[in-house]
């Protein structure tokens, strides 16, 4: 995979990157600035990337039918079968996950609590290591956290053992989970070249490559207002792009 990585870097080196910044909440609940790097690629360059992807599949023994992406940890090939012909804008979406089915909730709650418990203990130990210099104070923090976690575990067990008395919901709606997207118009090659528009999901941890193939002489790409067209028709072009007309 090292050779694949080197060839990928060479290909990306022929493209001009654009960087988009946005705010994202980290695991500690604090907002931090993230950068999302996007490359716009022509079809020839994009084909080279697809060749690399297929070679990586062979190296990693990933079946062609599998949805797993062989270059997932290196690059995000955004719109392989839906080339963009007009790029609109970068934006950030706030999303959240919700599970309301009681059976699914009951199956997931124990595992979620285990993750929550380990995360809280890890954060507490990191905090003590970085900011607490008195061992007695550190022990007090861990004791109080352990007592709090025990109370939560008792409450969780009570709910699971008497689930008929409760409605359950798992949701991240009260958290700032944001995902970068790029909204653009595209041509769907899997549907006979049908035009459409969509938000394509981007990733901040790897470069994103958007297949961009602008259409020639396409009305959708060129939409001057009726006022502008009328001015050009009635006026005179003084020089490149500069028009004038006499007032009536």
Helices and strands as residue ranges (DSSP letters): H 2-12, E 17-25, E 31-41, H 43-60, E 75-77, E 84-94, E 98-99, H 102-131, H 135-161, G 163-165, E 170-171, E 178-188, G 189-191, E 194-201, E 207-211, G 219-221, H 226-234, E 236-239, E 242-244
